[in-house]
């Protein structure tokens, strides 16, 4: 059997339209074993953004091996030996010449079958990449009995090794959901990075402590993606990713007054910052992210404003079992409500209650509410970068102390709007998958957190599971590193910086939080069936650069269908 020789068009990085040509089996490209894969494909391969009939395939060509008119071919098969090919495509020359820093993204949407596992590789001038494994989505509305996500976030390269990613690579999960902080824009900021691993140090091309533009961002992605354990994860599982702040700048937002990026801790923001340069920083960060992750987003190269460049919030349907909504919580969000000095351990302010204080922006918020309200899937899952529930660290004589107004606590008005709308629409089985705080958590989603009754069904909307950091400093480390900056707020809260006390205070102050642990690192899995959702928290040693880093199950919690509640299994 053979394909007819016809072209199809798919968008790729930088807004380039990629035509790929389906070749007859008689013209099958043979690979030579003369050169190792990493000599040509040093960052290996990856897949992402699955659809029912396709997936995005990604690779990076080393600039040292590229030759004029060199031929790059993609092969896809149903077996890992790539004997039973289902497709073979030649990547056009104009794609290889595009200004995408050597990265290549190919869409196979429309060429594959639903709910299937495939194997693929790239071949350049006779040298083959390592073989990757990818998966397509089930048919729309299909009845499926089980779906498992591996969930990761916050993988600061300088702060540890990626044993957690290797362990997840070995797990039998259907897809990997990445909730942001794929890279860190800083390479030695003591607020985030204790730098205990000399072999993980990074020096940016600019020589600065934070990424200053496209060259620095691209360099960071190449550095991170050179890690063999990260490569292993991306080779074995199809990725669905969003960003958080560190793909651009810590605690970033949109400064609507000046129509530019708000980056309170970035060097470019000193003395007020130049709006044009900060806007370009955001565009550079977006461009590098789209180049180095296997996503379907196609930037508009003519766009001069980040809102027009491309959007990353999107929906994935897994038959009739799960609808996954991935949101962008950095591009459109309002500035921090109580000021930049009141982000952590804050006593709050009235602005955080205002409906105009937005995390998502009006258009994205309406999209999320409408999509979940219309969804017929058993489980509605929210890929949510920052903690959605309330998180308080105690109370002073005059006010509650919020852990972070950079999370949804700083946007309480909008949070209540969303929760009320979903409750009115009769949305059941809402599960938020969350990252950012470098902590394990299981929590109830409520309309009002002032109501401490966890059995009031009129106030309950769903549940939230937080995955820990792969390597990034956890809450204990962050508070210790920032203690000098937070001395006033810490004195107000009268907190001792010990993990046991932090956990005790959190659970006593926040009755909706069922499980809290900020002592370890790792990943989580979340399994969905028609009867229940099961969260498993894995602790993995980040101090050993090993594919078999020590791993233990820290906790396993189940939520039954139609009842926002928790059952401890482990």
C-alpha positions in Angstrom: 0.0 0.0 0.0 1.1 3.6 -0.5 0.1 7.2 -0.1 -0.6 9.3 -3.1 2.0 12.1 -3.4 0.0 15.1 -2.2 0.9 18.0 -0.1 -0.7 19.2 3.1 -0.1 22.5 4.9 0.4 22.9 8.6 1.6 26.0 10.5 5.0 25.8 12.2 7.2 28.0 14.3 7.5 31.6 13.3 4.3 31.5 11.3 5.9 29.5 8.5 3.6 27.2 6.5 5.1 23.7 6.3 4.2 21.5 3.4 5.1 17.9 4.0 5.1 15.3 1.2 3.9 11.7 1.8 6.3 9.3 0.1 5.5 6.0 -1.4 6.9 3.0 0.4 9.2 2.2 -2.5 11.0 5.5 -1.7 11.4 4.8 2.0 14.4 6.6 3.5 17.0 4.4 4.9 19.1 5.5 7.9 22.8 5.0 8.3 24.4 3.9 11.5 27.6 5.7 10.8 26.9 8.6 13.1 25.3 8.6 16.6 21.9 10.3 16.8 23.1 13.0 19.2 25.7 14.2 16.6 22.8 15.5 14.5 19.9 15.6 16.9 21.5 16.8 20.2 18.2 17.6 21.8 16.5 14.4 20.6 12.8 14.4 19.7 9.5 15.2 21.3 5.7 15.1 20.6 2.9 17.3 21.9 -0.6 18.8 21.4 -2.3 15.6 20.3 -5.5 15.6 18.3 -7.8 12.7 17.4 -6.0 12.3 14.1 -2.5 13.6 14.7 0.2 15.1 16.9 3.0 17.6 16.7 6.4 16.2 16.2 9.5 18.2 17.2 13.3 18.0 16.8 16.4 20.2 16.7 19.1 20.0 14.1 22.6 20.8 15.2 23.9 23.8 13.2 27.3 22.1 12.7 25.8 19.4 10.5 23.4 21.3 8.4 24.3 21.4 4.7 22.8 23.2 1.8 19.8 21.3 0.4 20.1 18.7 3.2 17.1 16.4 3.4 15.1 15.9 6.6 12.6 13.1 6.7 10.0 12.1 9.4 9.0 8.5 9.7 6.0 7.2 11.7 5.2 3.6 12.4 3.0 1.4 14.7 6.1 -0.5 16.0 9.2 0.7 17.9 11.5 -0.8 15.2 9.7 1.4 12.6 9.2 -1.6 10.3 5.5 -1.1 9.8 5.4 2.5 8.6 2.2 4.4 8.3 3.7 7.7 7.0 6.9 9.2 5.8 7.3 12.9 5.1 10.0 15.0 3.7 10.4 18.4 5.4 10.6 21.2 2.8 13.8 23.1 2.4 12.1 26.4 3.2 11.3 25.1 6.7 14.8 24.2 7.4 15.9 27.7 6.4 13.4 29.4 8.6 14.6 31.5 11.5 13.6 29.0 14.2 17.0 28.4 15.8 17.3 24.9 14.3 14.0 23.7 15.7 11.5 21.9 13.5 7.8 21.3 14.3 5.6 19.2 12.1 1.9 18.6 12.4 0.5 15.2 11.5 -3.1 16.2 12.1 -5.3 14.4 9.7 -2.8 11.6 9.0 -3.1 9.3 11.9 -5.8 7.2 13.6 -7.5 8.1 16.9 -6.5 6.7 20.3 -3.4 5.0 19.0 0.3 4.8 20.0 2.8 5.5 17.3 6.6 5.5 17.1 8.6 8.1 15.1 12.0 9.4 14.2 13.7 12.0 12.1 16.4 11.2 9.5 18.7 13.9 8.3 21.2 13.0 5.5 21.1 9.4 6.5 21.5 9.9 10.3 18.5 8.9 12.4 17.4 10.4 15.6 16.4 8.3 18.6 12.9 6.8 18.3 10.1 8.7 20.1 6.7 7.4 21.1 3.6 9.5 20.7 -0.2 9.1 21.2 -3.3 10.5 19.6 -6.5 11.5 21.3 -9.4 9.1 21.4 -12.3 9.7 19.0 -14.6 12.6 20.2 -17.3 11.2 22.5 -15.8 7.7 22.7 -16.4 5.8 25.9 -13.0 5.1 27.5 -12.6 3.4 30.8 -9.3 5.0 32.1 -7.1 7.9 31.4 -3.9 8.8 33.3 -1.9 12.0 33.3 1.6 12.4 34.5 1.8 15.9 36.0 5.0 18.0 36.3 6.1 21.6 36.9 8.9 23.8 38.1 12.1 22.2 36.9 14.8 24.7 37.7 17.9 23.2 36.0 20.3 24.7 38.5 18.5 23.4 41.6 18.8 19.7 41.1 18.7 16.7 38.8 15.8 15.3 36.8 15.4 11.9 38.4 11.6 12.6 38.7 11.3 13.1 35.0 13.1 9.8 34.4 10.8 8.0 36.8 7.7 9.5 35.1 9.1 8.5 31.7 9.0 4.8 32.9 5.4 5.1 34.1 2.5 3.8 32.1 0.7 7.2 31.7 -1.3 8.3 28.6 0.0 11.9 28.4 2.2 14.3 30.4 0.7 17.6 31.5 3.3 20.3 32.2 1.9 23.2 34.2 4.7 25.7 33.6 8.2 26.8 34.6 9.8 24.6 32.0 12.8 26.9 32.3 13.8 29.6 34.8 14.8 32.9 33.3 17.3 33.4 36.1 20.5 31.5 36.6 21.7 32.6 40.0 19.0 34.7 41.7 19.3 33.7 45.5 15.5 34.3 45.8 14.9 31.1 43.8 18.2 29.3 43.4 20.6 28.1 46.1 23.0 26.6 43.4 24.2 23.6 45.4 25.1 21.7 42.2 28.3 23.0 40.5 27.7 21.0 37.3 24.3 22.6 36.9 25.4 26.2 36.8 24.5 28.2 33.7 26.0 31.4 32.3 23.8 33.3 29.9 25.1 34.7 26.6 24.3 38.2 28.0 26.3 37.6 31.1 23.3 38.8 33.2 21.5 36.9 36.0 18.2 37.0 34.1 17.4 36.4 30.4 17.5 39.7 28.6 16.1 38.7 25.2 15.7 36.0 22.5 19.3 34.8 22.5 19.2 34.2 26.3 15.9 32.4 26.2 16.9 30.2 23.4 20.1 29.3 25.2 18.2 28.4 28.3 15.9 26.0 26.4 18.9 24.4 24.7 20.6 23.9 28.1 17.5 22.4 29.7 16.7 20.2 26.8 20.3 18.9 26.7 19.5 17.0 29.9 19.2 13.2 29.1 16.5 12.6 31.6 14.3 15.4 30.3 14.9 14.0 26.8 13.9 10.6 28.0 10.5 11.9 29.3 9.8 13.8 26.1 10.8 10.8 23.9 8.4 8.5 25.7 5.3 10.6 26.3 3.3 13.2 24.4 3.3 16.6 26.1 0.5 19.0 26.8 2.0 22.2 28.2 1.3 25.7 29.4 3.6 28.3 30.8 3.8 30.1 34.2 6.0 33.0 35.0 9.6 31.8 34.7 9.3 31.2 31.0 9.3 35.0 30.9 10.1 36.7 34.3 9.2 36.0 37.9 5.7 37.0 39.0 5.0 38.6 35.6 1.7 40.2 34.5 0.4 42.7 32.0 0.7 46.3 32.9 -2.5 47.6 31.3 -1.7 51.2 32.2 1.5 51.3 30.1 0.4 48.4 27.8 3.6 46.4 28.5 4.9 43.5 30.4 5.0 43.8 34.2 8.1 42.1 35.5 8.7 43.5 39.0 11.9 41.6 39.7 13.5 41.7 36.2 16.5 44.0 35.6 14.7 45.7 32.7 12.1 46.9 35.2 14.5 49.0 37.2 13.7 52.7 37.3 10.3 52.0 35.8 11.7 50.3 32.7 11.2 51.0 29.0 7.7 49.8 27.9 8.9 49.0 24.4 11.8 46.9 25.6 9.6 45.0 28.2 7.0 44.3 25.5 9.7 42.9 23.3 11.0 40.7 26.2 7.5 39.1 26.4 7.5 38.5 22.6 11.0 37.0 22.8 9.9 34.7 25.6 6.8 33.6 23.7 8.8 33.0 20.5 11.4 30.8 22.3 8.7 28.8 24.0 6.9 28.1 20.8 10.2 27.1 19.1 11.4 24.7 21.8 8.2 23.0 22.9 6.1 20.6 20.7 3.0 22.8 20.6 0.5 23.6 17.8 0.7 27.3 18.4 1.6 29.3 15.3 3.1 32.8 16.0 2.1 35.6 13.8 5.5 37.0 12.8 4.0 40.4 11.8 2.5 40.9 15.3 4.0 43.6 17.5 1.9 43.0 20.5 1.9 39.8 22.6 -1.9 39.6 22.6 -1.7 39.2 18.8 1.3 36.9 18.6 -0.5 33.7 19.5 -2.7 32.3 22.3 -1.9 29.2 24.4 -5.2 28.6 26.2 -6.8 25.6 24.5 -9.0 22.5 25.1 -8.3 18.8 24.7 -11.0 16.1 24.6 -10.4 12.6 25.8 -13.5 10.8 24.5 -16.5 11.2 26.9 -14.3 10.8 30.0 -12.3 14.0 30.3 -12.2 17.5 28.9 -9.0 19.3 29.6 -8.8 23.1 29.6 -5.3 24.6 29.7 -5.3 28.3 30.7 -2.8 31.1 30.3 -2.5 32.8 33.7 0.4 35.3 32.9 -0.3 37.0 29.6 -3.5 38.8 30.4 -3.5 39.1 34.2 -3.8 42.4 36.1 -0.9 43.7 38.3 -0.7 42.4 41.8 -3.5 43.9 43.8 -1.7 45.1 46.9 1.6 46.2 45.4 4.8 44.5 44.6 6.0 44.5 48.2 2.9 42.7 49.3 3.0 39.6 47.2 4.2 37.0 49.8 3.0 36.7 53.3 0.6 39.6 52.6 -2.1 40.9 54.8 -4.1 41.7 51.7 -6.1 44.6 50.5 -9.6 45.4 49.1 -8.4 45.4 45.5 -8.1 41.7 45.4 -11.9 41.4 45.9 -12.6 43.6 42.8 -14.1 41.7 39.8 -11.9 43.9 37.6 -8.8 42.3 39.1 -8.3 39.5 36.5 -6.1 36.5 36.2 -7.4 35.3 32.8 -8.8 38.4 31.0 -12.4 38.6 30.0 -12.1 36.7 26.8 -10.3 33.7 28.3 -12.5 33.6 31.3 -15.7 33.5 29.2 -14.1 30.8 27.1 -13.3 28.7 30.2 -16.8 29.1 31.7 -18.6 28.4 28.4 -16.4 25.4 27.6 -16.8 23.7 31.0 -20.5 24.6 31.1 -21.1 22.9 27.7 -18.9 20.0 28.3 -20.6 16.6 28.3 -17.4 14.8 29.6 -17.6 13.0 33.0 -14.6 15.0 34.3 -13.9 18.7 33.6 -10.1 19.2 34.2 -8.5 22.6 34.5 -4.8 22.9 33.8 -4.2 25.8 36.1 -0.7 27.2 36.8 -1.1 28.8 40.2 -3.1 27.7 43.3 -6.8 28.3 42.8 -8.0 27.9 46.4 -7.4 30.1 49.4 -4.1 29.7 51.2 -3.5 31.6 54.4 -0.6 31.4 56.8 -2.5 32.4 59.9 -3.9 35.7 61.2 -2.5 38.8 62.8 -4.5 40.9 65.3 -6.1 42.8 62.4 -6.0 40.6 59.2 -5.4 37.3 57.6 -2.0 36.6 56.2 -2.1 35.3 52.6 0.7 33.0 51.4 0.8 34.7 48.0 -1.3 37.3 46.2 0.5 36.2 43.0 -1.8 33.1 43.2 -5.6 33.2 42.9 -5.9 34.8 46.4 -4.9 38.0 44.7 -7.8 37.7 42.3 -10.6 36.6 44.6 -13.3 38.5 42.8 -12.7 36.7 39.5 -12.2 33.4 41.3 -15.7 33.8 42.8 -17.2 34.8 39.4 -15.8 31.6 37.8 -16.9 29.3 40.7 -20.4 30.8 40.9 -20.9 30.5 37.1 -19.8 26.9 37.1 -22.0 26.0 40.0 -25.0 27.7 38.3 -24.3 25.8 35.1 -24.5 22.6 37.0 -20.8 21.7 36.3 -19.9 18.5 38.2 -16.6 16.7 38.7 -14.3 19.7 38.3 -10.6 18.9 39.0 -8.0 21.6 38.9 -4.4 20.4 38.3 -2.1 23.0 39.7 1.6 23.8 40.1 3.7 26.8 41.0 4.1 26.5 44.8 6.5 23.6 44.7 4.3 21.7 47.1 2.0 18.6 47.3 -1.6 19.6 48.0 -5.1 18.3 47.8 -7.9 20.9 48.4 -11.5 21.5 47.9 -12.7 24.2 45.4 -15.3 26.5 46.9 -17.2 29.6 46.0 -16.5 31.2 49.4 -13.6 30.1 51.5 -15.0 32.1 54.4 -17.5 29.2 54.8 -15.4 26.6 56.6 -18.0 23.9 56.3 -16.7 21.3 53.9 -20.0 19.5 53.6 -22.0 22.5 52.3 -22.7 21.2 48.8 -24.0 24.6 47.6 -20.6 26.0 48.2 -18.5 23.1 46.8 -17.5 23.2 43.2 -14.7 20.6 42.8 -11.3 19.6 43.9 -7.7 20.7 43.3 -4.5 18.6 43.2 -1.1 20.3 43.2 2.0 18.6 41.9 5.3 19.4 43.5 8.4 20.9 41.9 10.7 18.6 40.0 13.7 20.5 41.5 12.8 24.1 42.4 13.0 25.4 45.9 10.0 24.4 48.0 8.1 26.7 50.3 10.4 26.1 53.3 13.4 26.9 51.1 11.8 30.0 49.6 10.8 31.4 52.9 14.2 30.8 54.3 15.9 32.4 51.3 13.5 35.4 51.4 13.4 35.8 55.2 15.4 39.0 55.2 13.0 40.6 52.7 9.9 39.2 54.5 11.0 40.1 58.0 8.1 42.5 58.6 5.4 40.2 57.2 6.9 37.2 58.9 6.9 39.0 62.2 3.2 39.9 61.6 2.4 36.2 61.0 4.7 35.1 63.9 5.8 32.1 61.8 8.7 29.9 62.6 10.2 28.7 59.4 10.0 24.9 60.1 8.2 22.5 57.8 6.2 20.9 60.6 4.8 24.2 61.8 4.1 25.4 58.2 2.0 22.3 57.6 0.2 22.6 60.9 -0.6 26.2 60.4 -1.8 25.7 56.8 -4.1 22.8 57.7 -5.6 24.6 60.7 -6.1 27.9 58.9 -7.4 26.4 55.7 -10.0 23.6 56.5 -10.6 23.0 52.8 -7.0 21.8 52.4 -6.9 18.0 53.0 -3.2 17.4 52.3 -0.2 19.7 52.4 3.5 18.8 52.1 6.3 21.2 51.1 9.3 19.1 52.2 10.1 17.1 49.0 10.2 17.1 45.2 8.9 14.8 42.5 5.8 14.5 40.3 2.2 13.2 40.5 -0.1 11.1 38.4 -3.8 11.7 38.2 -6.0 8.8 37.0 -9.6 9.2 35.8 -12.2 6.5 35.5 -16.0 6.9 35.2 -16.2 6.2 39.0 -13.4 8.2 40.5 -10.3 10.3 40.1 -7.1 9.2 41.9 -4.1 11.5 42.7 -0.8 9.8 43.5 2.1 12.0 44.9 5.6 10.7 44.2 8.7 11.8 46.1 11.9 11.6 44.1 15.5 12.4 45.1 16.7 15.4 43.2 20.3 15.2 44.5 21.3 12.2 42.5 21.8 12.5 38.7 20.4 9.1 38.0 17.7 7.6 35.9 16.9 5.4 38.9 16.8 8.1 41.6 15.2 7.0 44.8 11.3 7.1 44.5 8.6 6.6 47.1 4.8 7.1 47.1 4.2 10.0 49.5 0.4 10.0 49.3 -2.5 8.6 47.3 -6.0 10.2 47.4 -9.2 9.4 45.6 -12.2 11.6 44.8 -15.4 9.8 43.9 -17.6 11.0 41.0 -20.2 13.6 41.8 -18.9 14.2 45.3 -16.1 16.7 45.9 -14.3 14.9 48.8 -11.2 12.9 49.6 -10.5 9.3 50.5 -7.0 8.5 51.6 -5.7 5.3 50.0 -2.0 5.6 51.0 
